[in-house]
Amino acid sequence: MNFTDIQFDNKGRLRHFLTIEDIPRDTLIQILDTAESFISFGQREIRKAPLLRGKTVVNLFFEPSTRTRTTFEIAAKRLSADVINLDAKRMSTIKGETLLDTVSTIEAMKTDMFVVRDAASGSAFLIAQHVSPEVRIINAGDGRHAHPTQAMLDMFTIRQYKKEFADLSVAIVGDILHSRVARSQIHALKILGVKDIRVVGPKTLIPTAIEKLGASSYHRLETGIENVDVVMMLRLQLERMEGQLIPSEQEYFHLYGLTEEKLKLAKDDVIVMHPGPMNRGLEIASSVADGEHSVILAQVTNGIAIRMSVMATIMGGSR
Amino acid sequence: MHKTNVNALLDKMAQDIANRHLNKPLLIGIHTGGVWLANELHERLELQDPVNTIDITFYRDDYQKVGLQPNVKGSHLPSDMHHRDVILVDDVLYTGRTIRAAMNEIFDYARPDSITLVVLVDRGGRELPIQADVVGEKIELSANQHIKLKGPDELTLQITTAET
């Protein structure tokens, strides 16, 4: 069995959200459209829909995260679910219990959905294989593998500003090697029909296999972002780097840091995205992060609507 | 094709609504047929506030059973429905479940002074204690029959019978 089989039930309905790979285009569009309807919830008197009333969602985070965990929590609560946050690093894994034992224990408390983040690639997949069929799993980032809801909120944000995917040029810049976000973004862009997908960064941070996914590599920022409609910056994951992958931080910023000056090479109406948290002055200049082309805060807002949409999509039709 | 003249029904319904002397009436059409009808009524009643729309997808009572419906249109309701008389418009009143869902959603936005339910067709078959205040036409249909409003350019009613 591979990653993609387990995401669907025998009627072809999406049951878990583990990776963008092999999700049909129509399903992705459906998730974006549904999220659109959830955007207005922020303005209502009662910011809740009753879809997940009586359901319990467990945020199981083995890696620290503020914005992803918070937006998942808000999303679940706006769908009327009860939410339990487990900072799993501090609990039983320290006492020697395995990942699956931890999950089984919480599942025995009659919970309906796990939102999982883990440093190991494939954890969410492993859990999805293990739990009973009515329990749903969302991958909130597994190692270097995938971060599908981040990619979907990025697609949503792009569509908000750019409309048609097919004609876009999109550059993903920075630490591609350690980035689960980049992998999910490339899958999503490809399925949604973007033809010009570029990955930009030093050779040491771009895996050679990336071109197989359908992206072309650039090693100079200036050529990589030339005439693009969208620049998606990545966080330089210093904590995951072993050995000398970048020169000094000053040197990296000089070569690959996104400054106002370099951004002029892109289209006039380019949008700049970043999944956060940002290393200001390392991969992105503050003036760009806070500048007129930045849609970074819109990404955060959209993250709630997208996560509501994903949860509502996989949870429905379970009886 | 059913030989109902939808326009004639709308004239009569608009008259019925006008006779109710509602206070600051606010039209809300239920997607999709209800929105078409609300637009027609809006013209006839010469109301100032624009037509609002409601999509009950997130309030359906069969979500657990069948899942999320595709093609969500979203709801566009004003935040200032307090102290207004709402006119809720749908094409066909059948089980009453759609209306229950729509009312639940409306109350998540605000507390209107009243809701008047206006439907083009009441086909019977209610499963909930919900009745319309203004009805264009009553058509008794059996469970294997299906009635649909076609539009939006020319509004016509279509009745089909499923082979059993």
Interface residues (C-beta under 8 A of the other chain):
Chain A: R13 Q30 D33 T34 E36 S37 S40 Q43 R44 E45 I46 K48 A49 P50 L51 A312 T313 G316 G317 S318 R319
Chain B: D55 T57 F58 Y59 Y63 Q64 K65 V66 G67 L68 P70 N71 V72 K73 G74 S75 H76 S79 N104 F107 D108 Y109 A110
